[in-house]
Amino acid sequence: MNFLAAIAICLSSTPAHQCQRATAVHWFTVSETSLGLSTCMRDGMFAAARSRLLQGGDYPKVFCRPVDDISRQAAR
């Protein structure tokens, strides 16, 4: 199954369970899908590191969704 990664860059003062799109300093998605959940998480962390958006105590949080879910939501 293919997955799409979205990355939230949150401040160190934001608890991990509250790090989401609304509380993130930066939010972006990876343009290519990944085959498998673990590959999606890895690709998301690599994308966060390459983005150069991490500063000081900021941290990335990766969200992975199956591509099928995204297709169904777009069709609604």
Secondary structure as UniProt FT lines:
FT   STRAND          2..10
FT   TURN            12..13
FT   HELIX           16..18
FT   TURN            21..23
FT   STRAND          26..29
FT   STRAND          34..35
FT   HELIX           37..51
FT   TURN            56..57
FT   STRAND          59..66
FT   HELIX           67..75
//
